Structure formats: C-alpha cells, structure tokens
Amino acid sequence: MTGLAPAPAAAPPRRSRRVLGWASFVVALVLFALVGASLLPEEWSARQPLDPESAGTDGTRALVQVLRAQGVEVTIARSRDEAQAALAGGDATLVMPAASMLSLDAIDGLTASARDVVLIEPRSRLLDALVAGSSLGGVTDGEAVAPSCDLPVARAAGPAGTGELLLPGDGVRACYPQADGFGLLVAEMDDGRTVAAVDGLATMTNDRLAADGNAALAIGLLGRNAEVVWYVPALTDADATGEPPTLGDLTPPWVTPAIVLLIVATAAAAVWRGRRFGPLVKERLPVMVRAGETTEGRARLYAASGDAAHALAELRRAARTRLARSLGLAASAPPERVVDAVAERLGADRAVVRGILLDTQPRNDRELVHASDRLRDLEASVHAALRTERNAR
C-alpha cells in the first residue's frame, strides 16, 4: 500500500516580500533624513536672501556681526509689530527689504518712526513712495565702479559693486553710475531724515561684503546711528483688506457679458443640433446591408450631384483593379503600368487604351455612358485574349 506524499511547504507570498522591502526602504530613508537634519548646522538652515541671521552666501550675518563689533546695536524684527516697537525711540536706522505684502500706508507708518531708512532690496513701489519718485533701471554684472559723486559715505568707501541699477527722482543724490542708472540713491528729507536705496545682493551679502569697498559702504549706510532695526517682513504682516476680491472685481467689465453670451450661444447650438424629427425608429441590430444596395446608393448620389467625371473615375478605378488581377499584376500597380500591360496584351495603341482607362473626361451623362461602355468592351477584349492564350496551350 502506497502512502500519501507529504504536501509541499507553502512558499511565502511574493507580495509580502515586496511590501517588506518597500517598508525597509522607507524606514532607512527616514532615518537617513533624521541623521542628516541633526548633523546640519543651525546657521545653514534655509532662509531668505539678505536674512540677517543667515550664514549662507546670500545672507547678511557677517554684516550684522561687523556692525555689532563697531558698537552698533542691531535688533532683528521678524514682524511689523516688533519693528514698530523697536523704532519707538525714533533714533534708529530702519533696514528694510522689499515688503510687497504691506500697503503704502503701513510702510509710511513704519518708516515715520525711523531716523534713517535703508532699502536693501528696492522695488519700484518703494522707490516711488520713499525716494522722491525714483524707479528701477537695468541690471549689471556686479562689477565695482567708482562713486563719482560728492556723498561722504560713497567717497569714503571708494569703488563698490553694483547690481540692480536705479533711476533717481527729483532732488535725489545718485552715486556709482553704470550704463543709464546708478548703484546708490540717497534722498534727504526736510526733517533731516535720509532714505537710501542700494542693491544689497551686490554689496551686503556674506560672499560680497569683503570685495572692494562694499563693507565700508554698507557700514557707512547702516552705521549712521547707534541702533539698527533690521526688519524681516512676515506673511502675517499683510494688511487686512476686508472681503477678498471676487472674480468680477479682478476681470474687465466686458468679461462677464461675454461669458453669458457664450453660454447662451452654446445652449442654442446644443438645442439646434440635438433636435429630432419624429420618434426614434426601433430596429434589430446588427443591420445587414447588401453590397448591391451600397452600390445603388452611391450611384444615386453621383447622379444627384451631376458629377460625371467623379463617377467615371470610380468606374475606371474598379476596372483597373480587375484588369490588374487578370493580367497578374500587383493590386498596388500604378495606373500607367496597367495601361502598358493591357496595350501589350491586345496589341492596341497605348494612347487609345490610356484614353479609356485614364484621360478622357465626360462632360455629361451621355458621354459617361459611352465611356463606361468602352471600359466594358476593353475588359471583355482582355478576357477574350486571355482565354485564347489558355486554349492555345
């Protein structure tokens, strides 16, 4: 008596191994990220360009440290409220980058409390409002140029780098000319305050501060007073403007009527193209259509259109296909090749055969009937010649 064979051990499912492999990969990736984050120095953490606490190439931490070493108290304000509180004494220099989220009223209120203002990332809106109608010009490659002005700060600094060029407004002192603009603008107010504008990315960043006279220019602009308030705008500093604007407020007046007109036109077109003439006809599917009915239908269309030339072209195409098959030619043989084969087989004039199969064009139904008869006679002659050749063998 034969015993039952032991059942083979079940192999672990492939899906489980695949899931386990992916889980191990994800865990290893998370551990690697955590270790990398723990080893990353705090000063290398990602910050915006011109950030006073950033040690990156586009940060300005080195300038802040130099100012503090010179005895200037630097306060870093990361909100508008902090900056307003730090400027309460009215004897500090306000350093401000582009603050696109603030309204002009908020900017005026902030700068009014400062003794001097230095714009280190000037934009057209700030230049127009704070620097007597100045504006942005072109951009240079950052090379150092001479001050070419009588401003004491610039003359003491000497050549300095230029980046974004500025166009001065009325009564604004301009230094560091380059192309059609200037690298530094200084506007002196009636109350003795000054507003300076300079491209900080070209002069004040950690990688540019030690070049040429950049450090002397930056210290001269920011170190005029014993205290500096470096304002870093935050998204929460944006002014509350009430209800957000609607789509109608943001689009031109003609957009809404145009959209309504398009909707009405689309609905009218849908009704027009979707109409039915009477009830639907029920018919069992699939519907079989005989080839003869298709031929008759196409013939009626040709007759209704009065296009005799097109009808004859269809007859010739079918005749050439049949003749090519009878003469042993390929189905894709060009018409001229069929003409040559027919003329050779019948010993007829090639020009006559070509006229029957290709060239002659009918002008009316009578000529169409005559041309079709000639086609039929030509096919009959070819078939007769082929039968004669077969019988002769």
C-alpha positions in Angstrom: 0.0 0.0 0.0 1.4 3.3 -1.0 1.2 6.2 1.4 0.2 9.8 0.7 3.0 12.1 -0.3 3.6 15.0 2.1 2.2 18.3 0.8 5.0 20.7 -0.2 5.7 23.6 2.1 3.9 26.8 1.1 6.3 29.4 -0.3 6.0 32.8 1.2 3.9 35.1 -1.0 5.8 37.4 -3.3 3.5 40.3 -2.3 4.6 40.1 1.3 8.3 40.2 0.4 7.7 43.2 -1.9 5.8 45.1 0.8 8.5 44.3 3.4 11.2 45.5 1.0 9.5 48.8 0.4 8.8 49.3 4.1 12.5 48.7 4.9 13.5 51.3 2.2 11.1 53.9 3.6 12.4 53.4 7.2 16.0 53.7 6.0 15.2 56.9 4.1 13.5 58.4 7.2 16.5 57.5 9.4 18.9 59.0 6.9 16.9 62.2 6.8 16.8 62.5 10.6 20.5 61.9 10.9 21.2 64.5 8.2 19.0 67.0 9.9 20.7 66.5 13.2 24.1 67.0 11.7 23.2 70.1 9.7 24.4 73.2 11.5 21.7 75.6 12.6 23.3 78.5 10.7 22.9 76.6 7.5 19.2 76.3 7.8 17.3 77.6 4.8 16.5 81.3 5.0 15.5 84.1 2.6 18.2 86.1 0.8 19.5 89.1 2.8 18.4 87.5 6.0 20.4 89.0 8.9 20.8 85.6 10.6 21.7 83.6 7.5 25.3 82.4 7.1 24.7 81.3 3.5 26.3 83.1 0.6 23.3 85.3 0.1 22.7 86.0 3.8 23.9 89.1 5.7 25.0 87.7 9.0 28.6 88.9 8.5 27.4 92.5 8.2 25.4 92.3 11.3 28.4 90.9 13.2 30.6 93.7 11.9 28.1 96.4 12.9 27.8 94.9 16.4 31.6 94.9 16.6 31.6 98.6 15.8 29.3 99.2 18.8 26.0 99.5 16.8 23.1 97.7 18.5 21.3 95.6 15.9 17.7 94.5 16.5 16.3 91.9 14.2 12.5 92.2 13.9 10.6 89.4 12.2 7.2 91.1 12.3 5.9 94.6 11.8 4.8 94.9 15.4 8.3 94.0 16.6 9.8 96.6 14.2 7.4 99.3 15.3 8.2 98.6 19.0 11.9 98.7 18.3 11.6 102.0 16.4 9.6 103.7 19.2 12.6 105.8 20.3 12.9 107.4 16.8 16.7 107.3 16.7 17.3 104.1 14.9 18.1 103.2 11.3 15.5 101.0 9.6 16.8 98.4 7.2 14.0 97.1 5.1 13.9 94.7 2.1 11.0 94.5 -0.3 7.8 94.4 1.7 5.2 93.6 -1.0 2.6 92.5 1.4 2.4 95.9 3.2 0.3 98.7 1.9 1.8 102.1 1.4 0.1 103.5 4.5 1.7 100.7 6.6 5.1 101.4 5.1 4.7 105.2 5.8 3.7 104.4 9.4 6.7 102.2 9.8 9.3 104.5 8.2 8.0 107.6 10.0 9.3 106.2 13.3 12.9 105.7 12.0 15.7 108.3 12.0 17.1 106.9 8.6 15.8 104.3 6.2 18.0 102.0 4.1 16.2 100.0 1.3 18.4 97.0 0.6 16.0 95.3 -1.9 14.4 98.3 -3.6 11.3 97.9 -5.7 9.6 100.4 -7.9 6.7 100.9 -5.4 9.1 101.7 -2.5 11.3 103.8 -4.6 8.4 105.9 -5.9 6.9 106.3 -2.4 10.1 106.8 -0.3 12.8 108.1 -2.6 11.1 111.0 -4.3 9.7 109.3 -7.3 12.7 107.2 -8.2 12.4 103.9 -10.2 14.3 100.8 -11.2 16.7 100.8 -14.2 18.7 98.0 -15.7 20.9 95.3 -14.2 24.7 95.0 -14.3 27.1 92.1 -13.8 28.1 93.3 -10.3 31.5 94.8 -11.2 32.8 97.6 -9.0 32.7 101.2 -10.1 33.8 104.5 -8.7 31.3 106.5 -6.7 31.6 109.6 -9.0 29.6 111.8 -6.5 30.2 114.0 -3.5 28.3 112.0 -1.0 30.7 111.5 2.0 29.7 107.8 2.6 30.4 106.9 -1.0 33.6 108.8 -1.3 34.9 107.2 1.9 34.0 103.7 0.7 35.5 104.1 -2.8 34.7 101.7 -5.6 31.8 99.3 -4.8 29.8 96.6 -6.5 26.7 97.4 -8.5 23.8 95.1 -9.3 20.3 96.4 -9.9 20.5 100.0 -11.2 18.2 102.8 -10.0 16.9 105.9 -11.7 16.9 108.9 -9.4 13.9 111.2 -8.9 13.9 115.0 -8.5 16.4 116.1 -5.8 17.8 112.6 -5.2 21.6 112.3 -4.9 23.0 109.4 -7.1 26.3 107.6 -6.9 28.1 104.7 -8.7 26.9 105.4 -12.3 26.7 102.4 -14.6 25.1 102.5 -18.0 22.0 104.5 -17.7 21.5 104.1 -13.9 23.1 104.3 -10.5 24.0 101.8 -7.8 23.1 104.1 -4.8 20.4 106.7 -4.3 20.1 108.9 -1.2 17.1 111.3 -0.6 17.3 113.8 2.1 14.0 114.8 3.7 13.0 118.2 5.0 13.1 117.0 8.6 16.7 115.8 8.3 16.0 112.1 7.8 17.6 110.3 4.9 16.3 107.4 2.7 19.0 105.4 0.9 18.4 102.7 -1.7 21.1 100.1 -2.7 21.1 96.6 -4.1 22.1 94.6 -1.0 22.7 91.4 -3.0 25.6 93.2 -4.8 27.2 94.8 -1.7 26.0 93.4 1.6 25.8 89.6 1.3 28.3 87.3 3.0 30.1 86.5 -0.2 30.2 90.1 -1.5 30.9 92.1 1.7 34.7 91.7 1.6 35.0 92.7 -2.0 36.2 96.2 -3.0 34.6 98.9 -0.8 31.4 97.0 -0.2 31.9 96.7 3.6 32.8 100.4 4.0 29.7 101.4 2.0 27.4 99.1 4.0 28.8 100.2 7.4 28.6 103.8 6.3 24.9 103.5 5.3 23.7 101.3 8.2 26.0 102.6 11.0 25.0 106.3 10.9 23.0 105.8 14.2 23.7 103.9 17.4 20.9 101.5 16.7 19.8 99.5 13.7 16.4 97.8 13.4 16.6 95.1 10.7 13.0 94.4 9.6 12.3 91.0 8.0 8.7 91.0 6.7 6.4 88.1 7.6 3.4 86.9 5.7 1.3 87.7 8.8 2.2 91.4 8.4 -0.1 91.8 5.4 -2.8 94.4 5.9 -6.4 93.2 6.4 -8.3 94.4 3.4 -11.8 93.0 4.3 -13.5 90.7 1.9 -11.4 89.1 -0.8 -12.0 90.4 -4.3 -14.4 88.4 -6.4 -13.8 87.2 -9.9 -15.9 90.1 -11.3 -13.6 92.6 -9.4 -10.5 91.1 -10.9 -11.7 91.0 -14.6 -12.5 93.7 -17.1 -16.2 94.7 -17.3 -16.7 93.0 -20.7 -15.7 89.5 -19.5 -19.0 88.7 -17.7 -21.3 89.7 -20.6 -19.1 87.8 -23.0 -19.3 84.6 -20.8 -23.1 84.9 -20.6 -23.3 85.3 -24.4 -21.1 82.2 -24.9 -23.3 80.2 -22.6 -26.5 81.2 -24.4 -24.9 80.5 -27.8 -23.7 77.1 -26.6 -27.2 76.2 -25.3 -28.8 77.4 -28.5 -26.4 75.3 -30.6 -27.0 72.3 -28.5 -30.8 72.6 -28.9 -30.4 73.2 -32.6 -28.1 70.3 -33.3 -29.8 67.9 -30.9 -33.3 68.2 -32.3 -35.1 65.0 -33.6 -37.6 64.7 -36.4 -40.3 62.4 -35.1 -39.9 59.4 -32.8 -36.9 57.1 -32.8 -37.1 54.0 -35.2 -36.5 50.7 -33.4 -34.6 48.2 -35.5 -32.9 45.0 -34.6 -29.1 45.1 -34.7 -26.8 44.3 -36.4 -28.2 45.6 -39.6 -27.0 43.8 -42.7 -26.7 46.0 -45.9 -26.2 44.2 -49.2 -23.4 45.3 -51.4 -25.8 46.0 -54.2 -27.7 48.5 -52.1 -24.5 50.3 -51.3 -23.6 50.5 -55.0 -27.0 51.8 -55.9 -26.9 54.3 -53.2 -23.6 55.7 -54.3 -24.8 55.7 -57.9 -27.8 57.8 -56.9 -25.6 60.3 -55.1 -23.4 60.7 -58.1 -26.4 61.1 -60.3 -27.9 63.7 -58.0 -24.7 65.7 -57.8 -24.3 65.6 -61.6 -20.6 64.8 -61.2 -20.0 62.6 -64.2 -16.2 62.9 -64.0 -16.1 61.5 -60.4 -18.5 58.7 -61.3 -16.3 57.7 -64.3 -13.2 57.8 -62.0 -14.7 55.3 -59.7 -15.6 53.0 -62.6 -12.1 53.3 -64.0 -10.6 52.5 -60.6 -12.6 49.3 -60.3 -11.8 48.3 -63.9 -8.1 48.8 -63.5 -8.2 46.7 -60.3 -9.9 43.9 -62.1 -7.6 44.1 -65.1 -4.5 44.1 -62.9 -5.7 41.0 -61.2 -6.5 39.3 -64.6 -3.1 40.2 -66.0 -1.2 39.0 -62.9 -0.1 42.5 -61.7 0.0 43.6 -58.1 -3.0 45.3 -56.7 -0.9 48.4 -55.9 0.4 48.6 -59.5 0.3 52.2 -60.8 -2.4 53.0 -63.5 0.3 53.6 -66.2 1.6 50.0 -65.6 -1.9 48.6 -66.1 -2.3 50.7 -69.3 1.0 49.3 -70.7 0.0 45.7 -69.8 -3.4 46.0 -71.5 -2.0 47.6 -74.6 0.7 44.9 -74.9 -1.7 42.1 -74.4 -4.2 43.4 -77.0 -1.6 44.8 -79.4 -3.5 48.0 -79.3 -2.5 51.7 -79.5 -1.3 52.7 -76.0 -2.8 56.2 -76.4 -6.2 54.7 -77.1 -6.0 52.4 -74.1 -4.8 55.3 -71.9 -7.7 57.4 -73.0 -10.2 54.7 -72.0 -8.6 54.0 -68.6 -7.3 57.4 -67.6 -7.5 60.5 -69.7 -10.9 61.0 -71.4 -13.2 63.1 -69.2 -17.0 63.1 -69.7 -19.0 66.3 -69.7 -22.5 64.9 -69.3 -24.3 61.7 -68.6 -24.3 60.6 -72.3 -20.6 60.8 -72.5 -20.4 59.0 -69.2 -22.4 56.1 -70.5 -20.3 56.0 -73.7 -17.1 55.9 -71.6 -18.4 53.1 -69.4 -19.3 51.1 -72.5 -15.8 51.4 -73.8 -14.5 50.3 -70.4 -16.7 47.2 -70.5 -15.6 46.4 -74.1 -12.0 46.8 -73.1 -12.3 44.4 -70.2 -14.2 41.9 -72.5 -11.4 42.1 -75.1 -8.7 41.4 -72.4 -10.6 38.4 -71.1 -11.1 37.1 -74.6 -7.4 37.4 -75.3 -6.5 35.6 -72.1 -8.9 32.7 -72.9 -7.4 32.4 -76.4 -3.9 32.1 -74.9 -5.0 29.5 -72.4 -6.8 27.4 -75.1 -3.7 27.6 -77.3 -1.7 26.0 -74.6 
